[in-house]
Amino acid sequence: MFVVQGEGRGHLTQALALKEMLQQNGHEVVDVLVGKSCYREIPAFFKEKIGSEVTLFPSPNFCPSKDNRRFGLLRSIAYNIFLTPKYLYSLSLIRRHIQKSGADMVVNFYEILCGITCALFRPQVPVACIGHQYLFLHPSFRMPGRYPMQESLLKWFTRMTCWGATVQLALSIRSYPADVQQHIKVVPPLLRSEVRTVIRHHGDYIMGYILNAGFYQDVLSWHEKHPFVKLHFFWDKKDAPEEIRVDDTLTFHTISDTKFLRYLAGCKAYATTAGFESVCEALYMGKPVMMIPAHVEQVCNATDAERELAGIRSDGFDMDRLQCFSHEYEEDVEFRMWENQADNRIVAALEAAYDDYCYKRDSLAGHFLLSRRL
């Protein structure tokens, strides 16, 4: 059973990739729950491709700031406190689905309400948590240190998502040793098979992805100064038409999985608000990346990617910097070799977590029966 945080597209595409891996290894996804807020629409491609009925439930999420560029912390806290009654209903919903699904394992894609449900009700099945955010809890990972309070809150939030978990699979650009004490295993990113098989080439346009629609004006401003540079940007703005053609060299597209990958495979460089998944997709395809963080988690993503020479960080959509970086960029062969191990490592980690859970459960039951006999 999958429980997925529906913010952005990263966790959703991870769920699609894992479902494909599991099916190829003889497993079945029997139920899918997705947490969402009123600010986001769950992309149609996810509902079409996941292959199971999708149940949506209200879930805490960050609220955009007034300029709709970054997230407002105080606005988010007030908004989520107001919706607490709905979240209590969501806890009950998740619990019921775990009980009725008959699933042997729950896989949590960074959904905090799933973590709270597991902490409160202790479901009688193992729970595996998957997300790059669990790397932030690894003792070998260095946080940026730019926003100490927000980074501490991010770690606290991350720990809440994995309360009661049997194992945490930390998706990472590079390999780290396992942290046995915290049950953290570091594995390659969860990229869909289409990312590996799509035909890639270097075209004549820059591609981008913006999570918050407020960056629309930033892109327009740069475009007005550089009208001859071709730009294709994707966003998930609610109620936006499928395509907005500003002029001959600037087009905005609503998010679509196949279209997104096709444009990414053919671009000469990629600009994004530092979401982990799309950065890894670009890295696998050998595309130079510029990351513009919208909140503290994306600052961590961008800092990590910059350390690994996977891209550059910027405070805004200044494509001049990206074009300069692309001239000196070299493809990361090591990452491609690491990523090609994802299927085996991730499925093996989940199966090992299930076996370990069953062994401990059976050992405990045997010890209890022996104690009663004595």
C-alpha distance (Angstrom), angle and dihedral (degrees) to the residues before:
residue distance angle dihedral
M1 . . .
F2 3.82 . .
V3 3.80 125.3 .
V4 3.80 109.0 -173.5
Q5 3.77 133.7 -171.7
G6 3.80 104.2 -132.0
E7 3.81 99.0 -154.3
G8 3.82 110.7 123.9
R9 3.80 119.5 -22.3
G10 3.82 102.8 -78.0
H11 3.81 100.9 87.8
L12 3.80 90.8 41.1
T13 3.80 94.3 54.5
Q14 3.82 89.4 44.3
A15 3.80 88.8 56.1
L16 3.82 90.8 50.4
A17 3.80 91.0 49.6
L18 3.81 93.7 48.1
K19 3.80 92.5 47.4
E20 3.82 89.5 56.0
M21 3.82 91.8 47.8
L22 3.80 93.1 48.9
Q23 3.80 93.8 48.2
Q24 3.80 90.9 51.2
N25 3.82 87.8 55.2
G26 3.80 95.9 49.8
H27 3.81 99.9 -95.7
E28 3.81 129.0 123.4
V29 3.81 133.8 -143.4
V30 3.81 105.2 -139.4
D31 3.82 102.3 176.1
V32 3.82 138.0 18.7
L33 3.80 126.9 -162.9
V34 3.82 122.9 -177.3
G35 3.80 125.6 -166.0
K36 3.79 114.6 -145.4
S37 3.78 142.7 170.2
C38 3.79 130.3 -142.6
Y39 3.82 89.2 -105.2
R40 3.82 95.3 66.1
E41 3.77 137.4 54.0
I42 3.79 118.7 -146.7
P43 3.84 104.1 -120.3
A44 3.78 115.1 -109.3
F45 3.81 91.7 -129.7
F46 3.82 90.7 65.5
K47 3.81 93.9 54.2
E48 3.80 90.5 46.1
K49 3.82 97.2 48.6
I50 3.81 105.5 35.3
G51 3.83 90.1 77.3
S52 3.82 95.8 -145.6
E53 3.77 134.1 83.5
V54 3.82 108.5 -86.1
T55 3.81 119.2 -139.6
L56 3.81 115.1 -160.6
F57 3.79 122.8 -153.3
P58 3.84 134.5 178.1
S59 3.78 111.0 -94.6
P60 3.84 135.7 177.8
N61 3.76 113.8 -95.5
F62 3.76 138.7 163.2
C63 3.80 116.4 -90.5
P64 3.80 118.1 -134.1
S65 3.80 118.4 -110.8
K66 3.80 120.1 -109.6
D67 3.81 92.0 -89.8
N68 3.85 89.5 48.6
R69 3.80 91.7 -129.8
R70 3.79 103.3 104.0
F71 3.78 136.0 7.4
G72 3.79 125.3 -81.9
L73 3.82 109.9 -136.6
L74 3.83 98.0 -162.4
R75 3.82 92.0 42.7
S76 3.80 89.1 51.0
I77 3.81 93.8 50.1
A78 3.82 93.2 48.5
Y79 3.81 92.6 45.2
N80 3.80 94.3 50.1
I81 3.81 93.9 46.1
F82 3.80 88.4 53.8
L83 3.82 90.6 53.6
T84 3.82 95.8 47.8
P85 3.86 93.7 115.1
K86 3.81 90.0 57.4
Y87 3.79 90.9 49.1
L88 3.81 90.9 52.4
Y89 3.80 87.5 55.9
S90 3.82 88.8 50.3
L91 3.82 90.6 55.1
S92 3.79 89.5 55.0
L93 3.81 90.8 46.7
I94 3.80 93.2 52.4
R95 3.81 91.3 47.8
R96 3.81 92.3 51.1
H97 3.79 92.7 49.1
I98 3.81 92.0 50.2
Q99 3.80 90.0 52.0
K100 3.82 96.4 44.8
S101 3.80 100.3 38.0
G102 3.80 95.6 71.1
A103 3.81 88.0 -142.0
D104 3.81 118.4 163.0
M105 3.82 91.1 -148.3
V106 3.79 139.0 19.3
V107 3.80 116.2 -141.0
N108 3.79 112.7 -158.7
F109 3.81 117.6 -160.0
Y110 3.84 97.1 -159.5
E111 3.81 96.6 -64.3
I112 3.81 109.2 153.2
L113 3.81 94.8 -157.4
C114 3.80 89.6 58.4
G115 3.80 89.2 53.5
I116 3.81 91.5 50.2
T117 3.82 91.2 46.5
C118 3.80 91.1 53.4
A119 3.82 91.6 47.0
L120 3.81 93.5 50.4
F121 3.80 102.7 37.6
R122 3.82 104.3 24.9
P123 3.83 99.8 -144.2
Q124 3.80 114.9 -140.6
V125 3.81 92.9 -119.4
P126 3.82 131.8 76.1
V127 3.81 117.8 -95.8
A128 3.81 122.6 -147.4
C129 3.81 120.1 -167.0
I130 3.79 119.5 -153.7
G131 3.81 127.8 -169.8
H132 3.78 142.4 105.2
Q133 3.83 88.5 -112.6
Y134 3.83 90.6 76.2
L135 3.80 87.1 69.3
F136 3.83 86.6 69.6
L137 3.83 87.6 67.1
H138 3.80 93.2 52.0
P139 3.83 112.5 107.7
S140 3.83 91.7 -133.8
F141 3.81 94.7 55.2
R142 3.82 116.4 95.4
M143 3.79 115.7 -146.6
P144 3.83 116.1 -141.4
G145 3.82 92.8 -110.5
R146 3.80 92.8 -147.6
Y147 3.81 96.1 113.2
P148 3.84 107.5 26.1
M149 3.81 96.9 177.2
Q150 3.81 94.8 46.4
E151 3.81 91.4 44.6
S152 3.82 89.8 52.7
L153 3.81 90.2 49.9
L154 3.81 89.7 49.6
K155 3.81 90.9 53.5
W156 3.80 90.7 46.8
F157 3.82 91.1 50.6
T158 3.81 90.7 47.6
R159 3.81 91.7 52.4
M160 3.81 89.6 51.8
T161 3.80 91.2 55.9
C162 3.82 90.9 57.8
W163 3.80 101.2 43.4
G164 3.79 108.2 141.4
A165 3.80 93.1 8.9
T166 3.81 121.4 150.9
V167 3.81 92.8 -150.6
Q168 3.79 139.3 -0.3
L169 3.80 117.7 -145.1
A170 3.79 108.5 -155.8
L171 3.80 111.4 -157.2
S172 3.80 109.6 -143.2
I173 3.79 142.3 172.8
R174 3.81 88.4 -133.4
S175 3.80 135.7 31.1
Y176 3.82 121.3 -97.7
P177 3.83 128.2 -178.8
A178 3.81 115.5 -97.4
D179 3.81 117.6 -93.7
V180 3.81 100.9 -136.6
Q181 3.80 94.8 -177.1
Q182 3.82 93.7 58.2
H183 3.84 94.6 33.0
I184 3.82 91.3 -119.6
K185 3.80 120.2 153.5
V186 3.80 118.4 -175.0
V187 3.80 114.1 -139.2
P188 3.83 136.9 168.7
P189 3.82 119.6 -86.5
L190 3.80 118.4 -79.3
L191 3.80 102.0 -114.1
R192 3.77 122.8 169.1
S193 3.80 119.0 -112.3
E194 3.82 90.1 -113.2
V195 3.82 89.2 67.0
R196 3.80 89.8 60.3
T197 3.80 96.7 43.2
V198 3.81 104.1 39.0
I199 3.81 113.9 111.6
R200 3.80 107.3 -111.8
H201 3.77 131.7 -161.6
H202 3.79 137.6 155.8
G203 3.79 109.2 -99.9
D204 3.79 132.0 -177.5
Y205 3.83 99.9 -95.8
I206 3.79 140.2 77.0
M207 3.79 116.5 -128.2
G208 3.80 127.1 -153.8
Y209 3.79 143.6 -178.8
I210 3.81 123.7 -153.3
L211 3.79 121.3 -171.7
N212 3.81 95.9 -169.3
A213 3.80 118.3 50.6
G214 3.82 92.4 -140.5
F215 3.81 88.6 80.6
Y216 3.81 87.3 66.1
Q217 3.81 89.9 87.3
D218 3.81 92.1 49.8
V219 3.79 90.6 55.3
L220 3.80 91.1 47.2
S221 3.82 91.6 50.8
W222 3.81 92.5 52.9
H223 3.79 91.0 44.6
E224 3.81 92.3 54.2
K225 3.81 89.0 58.5
H226 3.82 93.4 44.5
P227 3.82 105.4 33.5
F228 3.81 94.8 160.9
V229 3.82 96.8 58.6
K230 3.80 109.8 95.4
L231 3.83 113.7 -127.8
H232 3.80 131.8 -174.9
F233 3.82 115.1 -176.2
F234 3.79 129.1 -175.1
W235 3.81 125.2 -155.1
D236 3.80 139.2 162.7
K237 3.79 98.1 -133.1
K238 3.77 110.7 162.9
D239 3.85 115.0 -108.3
A240 3.81 92.8 1.5
P241 3.82 116.7 145.1
E242 3.77 117.4 -104.8
E243 3.79 91.4 -104.0
I244 3.81 134.2 16.0
R245 3.79 111.4 -167.4
V246 3.81 105.9 -162.7
D247 3.82 92.9 179.4
D248 3.80 140.0 -42.8
T249 3.83 93.9 -59.6
L250 3.83 105.4 33.9
T251 3.80 126.1 60.8
F252 3.81 131.4 164.9
H253 3.82 118.3 -151.9
T254 3.78 130.2 -168.4
I255 3.78 112.0 -121.4
S256 3.80 115.3 -80.6
D257 3.79 123.0 163.2
T258 3.80 101.2 -137.8
K259 3.79 94.8 37.1
F260 3.82 91.5 47.2
L261 3.81 92.9 52.2
R262 3.80 92.4 44.8
Y263 3.80 92.3 53.9
L264 3.82 91.9 42.7
A265 3.81 91.2 51.9
G266 3.81 91.0 53.1
C267 3.81 102.4 41.1
K268 3.79 126.5 102.9
A269 3.83 93.9 -140.9
Y270 3.79 139.6 -0.3
A271 3.84 132.5 -135.5
T272 3.80 120.0 -167.9
T273 3.80 144.1 159.1
A274 3.84 89.6 -105.7
G275 3.79 100.4 -93.6
F276 3.80 107.8 166.4
E277 3.79 97.9 -133.4
S278 3.79 100.1 53.3
V279 3.83 91.5 43.1
C280 3.82 88.9 56.2
E281 3.81 91.4 46.6
A282 3.81 90.2 53.1
L283 3.80 91.2 44.6
Y284 3.81 91.3 53.2
M285 3.81 90.3 50.1
G286 3.80 91.9 49.6
K287 3.82 96.4 -113.4
P288 3.83 122.2 150.1
V289 3.82 109.5 -119.7
M290 3.80 135.4 -153.1
M291 3.82 115.6 -164.9
I292 3.81 125.1 -155.7
P293 3.83 107.3 -172.1
A294 3.81 116.9 -142.2
H295 3.84 97.0 -172.7
V296 3.81 141.3 5.7
E297 3.81 95.6 -82.3
Q298 3.78 90.1 56.0
V299 3.82 89.6 47.3
C300 3.81 86.5 58.8
N301 3.81 90.9 47.7
A302 3.80 92.8 48.8
T303 3.81 93.4 46.0
D304 3.80 91.6 50.7
A305 3.81 93.1 46.8
E306 3.80 91.1 47.8
R307 3.81 91.0 51.0
E308 3.79 88.9 52.9
L309 3.85 90.7 48.6
A310 3.81 89.6 -117.6
G311 3.81 94.0 130.1
I312 3.78 147.0 -37.4
R313 3.79 131.1 -86.7
S314 3.79 123.3 -130.2
D315 3.80 137.3 178.4
G316 3.80 92.8 -134.9
F317 3.79 145.6 7.5
D318 3.80 95.8 -74.2
M319 3.78 100.8 154.5
D320 3.82 90.4 -176.0
R321 3.81 88.2 75.1
L322 3.78 91.1 47.5
Q323 3.80 92.9 51.3
C324 3.81 91.0 50.3
F325 3.81 91.0 49.0
S326 3.81 92.1 48.9
H327 3.81 91.6 60.0
E328 3.81 92.0 62.6
Y329 3.81 98.7 33.0
E330 3.82 120.6 120.0
E331 3.80 125.0 -165.0
D332 3.82 116.1 -102.8
V333 3.80 105.5 -123.8
E334 3.83 92.9 175.5
F335 3.80 91.1 60.0
R336 3.80 92.0 52.1
M337 3.84 90.3 52.3
W338 3.84 90.7 48.2
E339 3.80 92.7 47.5
N340 3.81 92.5 49.3
Q341 3.82 87.5 65.6
A342 3.83 92.9 57.1
D343 3.82 98.4 99.8
N344 3.79 95.7 52.1
R345 3.79 96.6 40.3
I346 3.82 97.4 46.4
V347 3.81 97.9 43.9
A348 3.82 90.5 44.6
A349 3.82 90.6 50.6
L350 3.82 92.1 51.5
E351 3.80 93.0 46.9
A352 3.82 90.8 47.7
A353 3.82 90.5 50.2
Y354 3.81 90.2 51.9
D355 3.82 92.7 48.3
D356 3.81 91.4 47.3
Y357 3.81 91.3 49.8
C358 3.82 92.1 49.9
Y359 3.81 92.2 46.9
K360 3.82 92.5 52.3
R361 3.82 91.7 44.3
D362 3.80 93.2 50.2
S363 3.80 92.2 44.0
L364 3.79 90.7 51.5
A365 3.81 91.5 47.9
G366 3.81 91.0 49.4
H367 3.80 91.6 48.8
F368 3.82 90.0 50.4
L369 3.82 92.9 51.2
L370 3.82 91.4 47.2
S371 3.79 90.4 50.8
R372 3.81 91.3 51.8
R373 3.81 91.8 50.4
L374 3.79 91.7 49.9
